[in-house]
Amino acid sequence: MPERDYSYLLGIYLGDGTVVRVGRCFALRVFMDSRYTNIIAEVAEAMRVVNPRSLASVYPHPRHNFVTIASYSKAWGCLIPQHGPGRKHERKIELAPWQEAIVDREPGQFIRGLIHADGCGVMNRVVVNGKDYAYSRYFFTQVSKDIQELFCRSLRQLRIDYTFASRGKDVSIARRESVARLDSFVGPKS
């Protein structure tokens, strides 16, 4: 198993992906804003690397600003065992022991996939005592408490400080050292 690519792809799936049965196989589909061409290419490549016997294709929506990145294979049902009926935030999401071991070895790639799917890096601007300050920070927004905890668990493993914002649905990373650590492996969302 190419663990680096798998950990990234698992993060992407937990954020913007779905696995559904199509005939006798499964389809892994990831939905992304079409502006993020580099991430789209990286997701398609991760699908190809993780499941090399299956093609990964990008399908632009004819009228809207998003694409579907899709790969079809019988293996996706085993490779992403979190799939199931209903929305991810309405059902229990936990990693299988073999997935947990991969994420423990590649927490940065897992975080990177989750941020590429459901996160962002922003320049936060504040005015304190009439002075303007600007600093970088990251947000990760996820309704599923299970997925949010998997994200936070990997942050803790890498000793990245975080807090919760917006009624507990957003994870915020704002400390200079933690932002620098994320910058070292997440990179720009493009």
C-alpha positions in Angstrom: 0.0 0.0 0.0 1.5 3.4 -0.9 0.8 4.9 2.5 1.6 8.5 1.8 -0.9 8.6 -1.1 -3.5 6.5 0.8 -3.4 8.8 3.9 -3.9 11.9 1.7 -6.7 10.2 -0.3 -8.4 9.1 2.9 -8.4 12.7 4.2 -9.9 13.8 0.8 -12.6 11.1 0.9 -13.6 12.0 4.5 -14.0 15.6 3.4 -15.4 15.7 -0.1 -15.7 12.1 -1.2 -18.2 9.3 -1.5 -18.0 5.6 -2.3 -21.1 4.1 -3.9 -21.9 0.8 -5.5 -22.3 1.0 -9.3 -23.3 -2.4 -10.8 -20.7 -5.0 -9.7 -18.1 -2.4 -8.5 -17.7 0.7 -6.4 -17.1 4.3 -7.5 -14.9 6.5 -5.5 -16.1 10.1 -6.3 -14.6 13.3 -5.0 -16.3 16.6 -5.7 -14.1 19.7 -5.9 -14.2 23.4 -6.9 -12.8 23.6 -10.4 -10.5 26.5 -9.4 -8.2 24.1 -7.5 -6.5 22.5 -10.6 -3.4 21.4 -8.7 -5.4 19.7 -6.0 -7.7 18.0 -8.6 -4.6 16.6 -10.4 -3.2 15.4 -7.1 -6.4 13.7 -6.1 -6.6 11.9 -9.5 -3.0 10.8 -9.2 -3.5 9.6 -5.6 -6.4 7.5 -6.8 -4.2 6.0 -9.6 -1.4 5.3 -7.2 -3.5 3.7 -4.5 -5.5 1.6 -7.0 -3.3 1.3 -10.1 -5.6 -1.1 -11.9 -8.3 1.5 -12.0 -8.4 4.7 -14.0 -9.1 8.0 -12.4 -11.0 10.6 -14.5 -12.0 14.2 -14.0 -15.5 15.2 -15.2 -16.2 19.0 -15.3 -19.8 20.0 -14.5 -21.3 21.5 -17.7 -22.9 24.5 -15.9 -21.4 24.8 -12.4 -17.9 25.5 -11.0 -17.0 22.0 -9.8 -15.6 18.8 -11.1 -16.1 15.1 -10.1 -12.9 13.0 -9.9 -14.0 9.4 -10.2 -12.5 6.0 -10.2 -14.3 2.6 -10.5 -13.2 -0.6 -9.0 -14.3 -3.5 -6.8 -11.4 -2.6 -4.5 -12.8 0.8 -3.3 -15.3 -0.9 -1.0 -12.4 -2.5 0.9 -10.0 0.4 0.6 -12.5 2.9 2.0 -14.6 0.8 4.5 -16.2 4.0 6.0 -18.6 4.1 3.0 -22.2 3.5 3.7 -25.7 4.8 3.3 -26.5 8.4 4.5 -24.3 11.4 5.2 -21.0 10.9 6.9 -22.0 13.3 9.8 -25.1 11.2 10.5 -23.2 7.9 11.0 -20.3 6.6 13.0 -17.0 7.2 11.3 -14.0 5.3 12.6 -10.8 4.0 11.0 -10.1 0.3 10.7 -6.9 -0.7 12.7 -4.9 -0.9 9.4 -6.0 2.6 8.4 -5.2 3.9 11.8 -1.7 2.5 11.5 -1.2 4.2 8.1 -2.6 7.6 9.4 -0.3 7.3 12.4 2.7 6.9 10.1 1.5 9.6 7.7 -0.4 12.2 9.8 0.8 15.1 7.7 -0.7 13.7 4.5 -3.9 12.9 6.3 -4.2 16.4 7.6 -3.3 17.8 4.2 -6.1 15.8 2.5 -8.6 17.0 5.1 -7.6 20.6 4.7 -7.6 20.4 0.9 -11.1 19.1 1.2 -12.7 21.0 4.1 -10.2 23.5 5.2 -8.5 26.8 4.2 -5.5 28.9 5.0 -6.4 32.6 5.4 -4.7 35.9 6.3 -6.5 37.1 9.5 -6.6 40.8 9.9 -7.4 42.5 13.3 -7.2 46.0 14.7 -5.9 46.3 18.3 -5.7 49.7 19.9 -5.8 51.3 16.5 -3.0 49.2 15.0 -3.5 46.8 12.1 -2.2 43.3 12.5 -2.2 40.4 10.0 -1.3 36.8 10.6 -1.8 33.5 8.8 -4.1 30.9 10.2 -5.9 27.7 9.1 -9.5 26.6 9.5 -10.9 23.2 9.2 -14.7 23.0 9.0 -16.4 19.7 9.6 -19.9 18.8 10.9 -19.0 15.2 11.7 -17.5 15.1 15.2 -15.9 11.8 14.4 -14.0 13.2 11.4 -13.2 16.4 13.4 -11.7 14.2 16.1 -9.6 12.2 13.6 -8.2 15.6 12.3 -7.5 16.8 15.9 -5.9 13.5 16.8 -3.4 13.9 13.9 -2.8 17.5 14.9 -2.0 16.4 18.5 0.4 13.7 17.1 2.3 16.4 15.3 2.2 18.8 18.3 0.1 21.4 16.4 -1.9 23.6 18.7 -5.6 24.2 17.8 -8.7 25.7 19.2 -12.4 25.5 18.3 -14.3 28.4 16.8 -17.9 29.0 15.5 -19.9 26.8 17.9 -17.3 24.0 17.8 -17.7 23.2 14.1 -14.5 24.9 13.0 -11.0 23.9 14.2 -8.7 26.9 14.2 -4.9 26.8 14.0 -3.5 30.3 14.6 -0.3 30.0 16.7 2.7 31.1 14.7 4.6 27.9 15.3 1.6 25.7 14.5 0.8 27.6 11.3 4.5 27.3 10.2 4.4 23.6 10.8 1.2 23.2 8.7 2.7 25.5 6.0 5.6 23.1 5.7 3.5 20.2 4.4 0.0 21.5 3.4 1.1 24.2 0.9 -1.3 26.6 -0.8 -4.8 25.5 -1.8 -4.6 25.9 -5.6 
